[in-house]
């Protein structure tokens, strides 16, 4: 089954998101329902709806632009960074007062979807933008939420690339739910249709783990050492590519990062409930290590406070517990492996930091693993749609606090506390 673009990852049950226009129910007219799609689901047990509902990401992003520009002229635009090998656009949504004129304001970047099967991450990234657009007032703010949205967008430029891997993601929708990499045809496990015999498409580029493919400082050194969370086998889900930035998506994202002075960046993934700071490929400290640790500590405290509320529980009857980790230590802790085997070459987070350090900019960047947590019986990459709202409530206040404090020299708990009122 072919589609004209890529999609939101889950249906949104009635009433769980504000939706463009500010109603309690989504107002999108481009709802698309695909019945009879066969999606291999594992790990088991996982129970998902028979019919899945998807939304056109292209249409939704354009709707946000129309909605925000209707309230504040020249404050929103959506652009293509270029097309993938599968001829799908890599969209970036840019919002903030005067975005068309590009004044010198703090630039914040939210990315997600580098790994195709991680459906919650693009959904949440989109919902940050939707919250800001929905709550931005056309006149004077009438409540605290409108005050926050107005303050954030009047004083910052925020960029969203919610779907960094549209080719891989679509393959998880139509053919194989657990695909991780880009270019689905580019390894021996490719299926031309659900249930078809696996066979590589000879015309396809290598199927690559995009978050191992960025041209980071230690990419070649880790490959040479043979130690780290990556593979040189194109059939492995952690294949890092034959060379740095070999994948088209990586090239397009690197070009955006090279040409933009971001103050703060967050890359969303699933699954765990972890906040991670660079480096992933270097056991040393980033030059902005003190600020990185201040930001992540405040994030951890606030999100754990939200996660402790019963209304914000995601996939089990006990609260999520968000942990803090250096990226290079993440798998060492999770899997109990030596630290050198936990190093991650080629992550977008490291690339953003290395580019900033070379340009002598004080950028901070994080990676976040969204729910569910790792626990016996966890639904892992295939949670129910019901995870969306509690995860959103856990995170939205902190995401807004990050935008507000993007240029802070030393953020403190008090700098984040003002956003506790968001999804209390």
Buried (B, 14 or more C-beta within 10 A) or exposed (E): EEBEBBBBBBBBBEEBBBBBEBEEBBEBEEEBEBEEBEBBBEEEEBEBEEEBBBBBBBBBBBBBBEBBBEBBEEBBBBBEBBBBBBEBBBBBBBBBBBBEEEEEBBBBBBBBBBBBBBBBBBBBBBBBBBBBBBBBBEEEBEEEBBBBBBBBBBBBBBBBBBBBBBBBBBBBBBBBBBBBBBBBBBBEBBBEEBEEEEEBBEEBBBBBBBBBBBBBBBBEBBBEEEBBBBBEEBEBBBBBBEEBBBBBBBBBBBEBBEEBEBBBBBBBBBBBBBBBBBBBBBEEBBBBBEBBBBBBBBBBBBBBBBBBBEEBBBBBEEBBBBBBBBBBBBBBBBEEEEBBEBBBBBBBBBBBBBBBBEEEEEBBBBBBBBBBBEEEEBBBBBBBBEBBBBBBBBBBBBBBBBBBBBBBEEBEEEBBBBBBEBBE
